[in-house]
Amino acid sequence: MSVFTTVTPDEMGAFLKRYAIGGLVELKGIAAGITNTNYFVTTTHGRYVLTLFETLRADELPYYVNLLAHLAQHGIAVAGPIANHDNAFVDTLNGKPTLLVNCLPGAVIDAPNAAQCREVGEMLAQMHLAAGHYDGHMANPRGRAWREAVAAEVAPFMDEAAAAELAAEVASLAAQDFDALPAGVIHADLFRDNALMDGDRVGGFIDFYYACNDTLAYDVAITLNDWCVLENGDIDAERARALLAGYQGVRAFEPAEAAAWPQLLRAAAVRFWVSRLYDFYKPAAGEMTFAKDPGHFRRVLQHHVARRDFWL
């Protein structure tokens, strides 16, 4: 993620003395995203990722950290957390809660193919099943109440047509009831930059700090809206069908999920249109930050509204 909190090599070297992973060789900030500070940390023992949490407090982290440990124990391709000498996953550096995890194989890809989308869908379904016995619970902090509040907050900054379009969609989603659909732990932010691909296989899912309990098919919609999107905001049908085939080969949609699928795609587009609007109009101060185009998910939404084939 973006570097909001600077860590010097000397500070990192002292921090590593609390761990059994060797001495510092290289420290490099990761300049992508907008929420936390991340660094690649290379030591004499290997390569790791350090996260400094900019908004989450230490007492808010157990849900996410224990989820990573749970998924790793069940064979899901995630970065397992590393404990310090006090047997604690969460530590503190420069006044911020921190987490060290293993660096996974693979790289972020910008232009996934259908085979890669199928593998992502399959791993996402396996993740949903593996998390079925996870005993942590976190209500979605970016659910309906957040969507409605933030949409109202950004509306005064928007042009009249866009504000009216957003208000109409938020009102339409308010009339939907997804509560009866299968639910569980979701990643909630499984974009291309939150997965590493090792060839056509998943090297690992990363950045679980929007994870929560919500509708499973909504997680699939969030994922598809990024992995299968075209530059104009439309969806590539071949990739969409591949991702859904990979997912449903492990966990098939129930009839109610299939019926709600078009609205879930729209809900997923609105969620990120709203968050990007907020980040664009009310950006956080950071050393290396990148405001993403809010209009992208407006275009994704518009294509979904006009769509008649949803690839199921």
C-alpha positions as CSV (number, residue, x, y, z in Angstrom):
1,M,0.0,0.0,0.0
2,S,1.0,3.6,0.0
3,V,3.8,4.8,2.3
4,F,2.2,7.0,4.9
5,T,4.6,6.2,7.8
6,T,8.3,6.3,6.9
7,V,10.5,3.5,8.3
8,T,14.3,3.9,8.0
9,P,16.7,1.0,7.6
10,D,18.1,1.6,11.1
11,E,14.6,1.5,12.5
12,M,13.8,-1.7,10.6
13,G,17.1,-3.3,11.7
14,A,16.3,-2.7,15.3
15,F,12.7,-3.9,14.8
16,L,13.9,-7.2,13.3
17,K,15.8,-8.0,16.5
18,R,12.4,-9.0,17.9
19,Y,12.1,-11.7,15.3
20,A,14.0,-14.9,14.3
21,I,14.1,-14.0,10.6
22,G,17.7,-12.6,10.2
23,G,19.2,-9.2,9.7
24,L,18.1,-6.5,7.3
25,V,19.4,-6.6,3.7
26,E,16.9,-4.3,2.0
27,L,13.9,-2.2,2.8
28,K,11.6,-1.0,0.0
29,G,8.3,0.9,0.2
30,I,5.4,-0.5,-1.9
31,A,3.8,2.4,-3.7
32,A,0.3,1.2,-4.5
33,G,-3.1,1.4,-2.9
34,I,-4.5,3.9,-0.4
35,T,-5.0,2.4,3.0
36,N,-2.0,1.0,4.8
37,T,1.8,1.3,4.6
38,N,3.6,-1.7,3.2
39,Y,7.3,-2.5,2.8
40,F,9.2,-5.3,1.2
41,V,11.7,-6.5,3.8
42,T,14.6,-8.6,2.6
43,T,16.6,-10.2,5.4
44,T,19.5,-12.7,5.5
45,H,16.8,-15.4,5.8
46,G,14.4,-14.4,3.1
47,R,11.8,-11.9,1.8
48,Y,8.8,-10.7,3.8
49,V,6.2,-8.0,3.7
50,L,5.8,-5.5,6.6
51,T,2.4,-3.8,7.0
52,L,1.9,-0.7,9.3
53,F,-1.7,-0.1,9.9
54,E,-2.8,3.5,9.4
55,T,-6.4,3.3,10.6
56,L,-6.8,-0.1,12.4
57,R,-5.9,-0.2,16.0
58,A,-4.0,-3.2,17.5
59,D,-7.2,-4.4,19.2
60,E,-9.0,-4.4,15.9
61,L,-6.5,-6.7,14.2
62,P,-7.1,-10.2,15.6
63,Y,-9.9,-10.9,13.2
64,Y,-7.7,-10.3,10.2
65,V,-4.5,-11.8,11.5
66,N,-6.1,-15.0,12.9
67,L,-8.0,-15.3,9.6
68,L,-4.7,-15.4,7.7
69,A,-3.3,-18.0,10.1
70,H,-6.5,-20.1,9.8
71,L,-6.5,-19.9,6.0
72,A,-2.8,-20.8,5.8
73,Q,-3.4,-23.8,8.0
74,H,-6.0,-25.0,5.6
75,G,-3.8,-24.8,2.5
76,I,-5.2,-21.6,1.0
77,A,-2.6,-19.5,-0.8
78,V,-2.2,-16.6,1.6
79,A,0.8,-15.1,3.5
80,G,0.9,-16.6,6.9
81,P,1.7,-14.2,9.7
82,I,5.1,-14.4,11.6
83,A,5.2,-14.3,15.4
84,N,7.8,-12.3,17.3
85,H,9.9,-13.6,20.2
86,D,6.9,-12.9,22.5
87,N,4.8,-15.3,20.3
88,A,2.6,-12.3,19.1
89,F,1.7,-11.7,15.5
90,V,1.0,-8.0,16.0
91,D,3.8,-5.7,17.0
92,T,4.4,-1.9,17.0
93,L,6.8,0.2,14.9
94,N,6.9,4.0,14.8
95,G,3.7,4.2,16.8
96,K,1.7,2.0,14.4
97,P,0.5,-1.6,14.8
98,T,2.5,-3.9,12.5
99,L,2.4,-7.3,10.9
100,L,5.1,-9.3,9.2
101,V,4.1,-12.0,6.7
102,N,5.9,-14.3,4.3
103,C,6.5,-13.0,0.8
104,L,4.5,-15.2,-1.6
105,P,5.6,-16.4,-5.1
106,G,4.4,-14.7,-8.2
107,A,3.6,-11.2,-9.3
108,V,0.6,-8.8,-9.8
109,I,-0.6,-9.0,-13.4
110,D,-2.4,-6.2,-15.2
111,A,-3.9,-8.2,-18.1
112,P,-5.2,-11.6,-16.8
113,N,-6.2,-14.3,-19.2
114,A,-9.1,-16.7,-18.9
115,A,-7.0,-19.5,-17.4
116,Q,-5.8,-17.1,-14.7
117,C,-9.3,-15.9,-14.0
118,R,-10.5,-19.5,-13.7
119,E,-7.8,-20.2,-11.1
120,V,-8.7,-17.1,-9.1
121,G,-12.3,-18.1,-9.1
122,E,-11.4,-21.6,-7.9
123,M,-9.1,-20.3,-5.1
124,L,-11.8,-17.9,-4.0
125,A,-14.3,-20.6,-3.6
126,Q,-11.8,-22.8,-1.7
127,M,-11.1,-19.8,0.6
128,H,-14.8,-19.4,1.2
129,L,-15.1,-23.0,2.2
130,A,-12.0,-23.1,4.3
131,A,-13.2,-20.0,6.2
132,G,-16.5,-21.7,7.0
133,H,-15.2,-22.9,10.4
134,Y,-13.4,-19.7,11.3
135,D,-14.9,-18.5,14.5
136,G,-14.1,-14.7,14.1
137,H,-16.9,-12.4,13.0
138,M,-16.7,-8.9,11.5
139,A,-19.7,-7.1,10.1
140,N,-18.9,-5.4,6.8
141,P,-17.8,-1.9,7.7
142,R,-18.5,-0.9,4.1
143,G,-22.0,-2.3,3.8
144,R,-25.3,-0.6,3.3
145,A,-25.1,2.1,6.0
146,W,-21.6,3.1,4.9
147,R,-22.6,3.2,1.3
148,E,-25.6,5.5,1.9
149,A,-23.7,7.8,4.3
150,V,-20.7,8.2,2.1
151,A,-22.7,8.6,-1.1
152,A,-24.5,11.5,0.6
153,E,-21.2,13.0,1.8
154,V,-19.6,13.1,-1.7
155,A,-22.7,14.1,-3.6
156,P,-22.1,17.9,-3.2
157,F,-18.7,17.5,-5.0
158,M,-20.2,15.7,-8.0
159,D,-21.7,17.0,-11.2
160,E,-25.5,16.9,-11.1
161,A,-26.0,14.0,-13.5
162,A,-23.5,11.8,-11.7
163,A,-24.9,12.6,-8.3
164,A,-28.4,11.8,-9.5
165,E,-27.2,8.5,-11.0
166,L,-25.5,7.5,-7.8
167,A,-28.5,8.5,-5.6
168,A,-30.8,6.4,-7.8
169,E,-28.6,3.4,-7.6
170,V,-28.1,3.6,-3.8
171,A,-31.9,3.8,-3.5
172,S,-32.3,0.8,-5.7
173,L,-29.9,-1.2,-3.7
174,A,-31.6,-0.2,-0.5
175,A,-34.7,-2.1,-1.7
176,Q,-32.7,-5.3,-2.2
177,D,-32.5,-8.0,0.5
178,F,-29.3,-10.1,0.4
179,D,-29.6,-11.3,4.0
180,A,-31.0,-14.7,3.1
181,L,-28.1,-15.5,0.7
182,P,-25.2,-17.7,1.8
183,A,-22.8,-15.7,3.8
184,G,-19.4,-16.1,5.5
185,V,-15.9,-14.6,5.4
186,I,-15.2,-12.6,2.3
187,H,-12.0,-11.0,1.1
188,A,-14.0,-7.9,-0.1
189,D,-11.2,-6.4,-2.1
190,L,-9.8,-9.2,-4.3
191,F,-8.6,-6.9,-7.2
192,R,-5.7,-7.9,-9.5
193,D,-3.3,-6.0,-7.2
194,N,-4.3,-8.1,-4.3
195,A,-3.4,-11.4,-5.8
196,L,-0.1,-12.8,-7.0
197,M,0.0,-15.0,-10.1
198,D,2.7,-17.6,-10.6
199,G,2.2,-18.3,-14.2
200,D,-1.5,-19.3,-14.6
201,R,-1.7,-20.4,-11.0
202,V,-2.4,-18.4,-7.9
203,G,0.7,-17.6,-6.0
204,G,-1.3,-16.0,-3.2
205,F,-4.1,-13.7,-2.1
206,I,-2.9,-10.7,-0.2
207,D,-4.2,-7.6,1.7
208,F,-7.1,-9.0,3.8
209,Y,-7.7,-5.8,5.7
210,Y,-11.2,-5.3,4.2
211,A,-12.1,-8.9,5.0
212,C,-15.4,-9.3,6.8
213,N,-18.5,-11.4,7.0
214,D,-20.9,-10.8,4.2
215,T,-22.6,-12.4,1.2
216,L,-20.3,-14.9,-0.5
217,A,-21.6,-14.2,-4.0
218,Y,-21.0,-10.5,-3.4
219,D,-17.3,-11.3,-3.0
220,V,-17.4,-13.1,-6.4
221,A,-19.0,-10.0,-7.9
222,I,-16.3,-7.7,-6.5
223,T,-13.6,-10.0,-7.9
224,L,-15.2,-10.4,-11.3
225,N,-15.7,-6.6,-11.7
226,D,-11.9,-6.1,-11.6
227,W,-10.4,-9.3,-13.0
228,C,-12.7,-9.4,-16.0
229,V,-13.1,-5.7,-16.8
230,L,-12.2,-4.0,-20.1
231,E,-10.8,-0.5,-20.4
232,N,-14.2,1.0,-21.2
233,G,-15.8,-0.6,-18.0
234,D,-17.5,-3.4,-19.8
235,I,-16.8,-7.1,-18.8
236,D,-14.9,-9.6,-21.0
237,A,-17.3,-12.5,-21.3
238,E,-14.7,-15.1,-21.8
239,R,-12.9,-14.2,-18.6
240,A,-16.1,-13.8,-16.7
241,R,-17.3,-17.2,-17.6
242,A,-13.9,-18.7,-16.8
243,L,-13.9,-17.1,-13.3
244,L,-17.4,-18.2,-12.6
245,A,-16.7,-21.7,-13.8
246,G,-13.7,-21.9,-11.6
247,Y,-15.7,-20.7,-8.6
248,Q,-18.7,-22.9,-9.2
249,G,-16.6,-26.0,-9.9
250,V,-15.9,-25.8,-6.1
251,R,-19.0,-24.1,-4.7
252,A,-22.0,-23.8,-7.0
253,F,-24.4,-20.8,-6.6
254,E,-27.7,-21.6,-5.0
255,P,-30.8,-20.5,-7.1
256,A,-31.3,-17.5,-4.9
257,E,-27.7,-16.4,-5.5
258,A,-28.1,-16.8,-9.2
259,A,-31.3,-14.7,-9.1
260,A,-29.5,-11.9,-7.1
261,W,-26.3,-12.0,-9.2
262,P,-27.1,-9.0,-11.4
263,Q,-27.9,-6.8,-8.4
264,L,-24.8,-8.1,-6.6
265,L,-22.6,-7.0,-9.5
266,R,-24.2,-3.5,-9.4
267,A,-23.7,-3.4,-5.6
268,A,-20.0,-4.3,-6.0
269,A,-19.6,-1.5,-8.6
270,V,-21.3,1.1,-6.4
271,R,-19.2,0.1,-3.4
272,F,-16.0,1.0,-5.2
273,W,-17.4,4.0,-7.1
274,V,-18.3,5.5,-3.7
275,S,-15.0,4.7,-2.0
276,R,-13.0,6.1,-4.9
277,L,-15.2,9.3,-4.9
278,Y,-14.4,9.7,-1.2
279,D,-10.7,9.1,-1.7
280,F,-10.7,11.5,-4.7
281,Y,-12.5,14.4,-3.0
282,K,-11.2,13.8,0.5
283,P,-7.7,12.3,0.1
284,A,-5.5,11.2,3.0
285,A,-2.2,12.9,3.4
286,G,0.6,10.5,2.5
287,E,4.1,10.3,1.2
288,M,3.3,8.2,-1.8
289,T,-0.4,8.1,-2.6
290,F,-2.4,7.6,-5.8
291,A,-6.1,8.6,-6.2
292,K,-7.8,6.2,-8.5
293,D,-10.3,7.3,-11.1
294,P,-13.9,7.2,-9.6
295,G,-15.4,7.3,-13.1
296,H,-14.1,3.8,-13.8
297,F,-16.6,2.1,-11.5
298,R,-19.4,4.4,-12.7
299,R,-18.8,3.0,-16.2
300,V,-18.7,-0.5,-14.8
301,L,-22.0,0.1,-13.2
302,Q,-23.5,1.6,-16.3
303,H,-22.6,-1.5,-18.3
304,H,-24.2,-3.8,-15.7
305,V,-27.4,-1.7,-15.7
306,A,-27.6,-2.2,-19.5
307,R,-26.5,-5.9,-19.4
308,R,-28.7,-8.8,-20.2
309,D,-26.2,-11.7,-20.2
310,F,-24.6,-12.3,-16.8
311,W,-22.6,-15.4,-17.8
312,L,-24.3,-17.9,-15.5
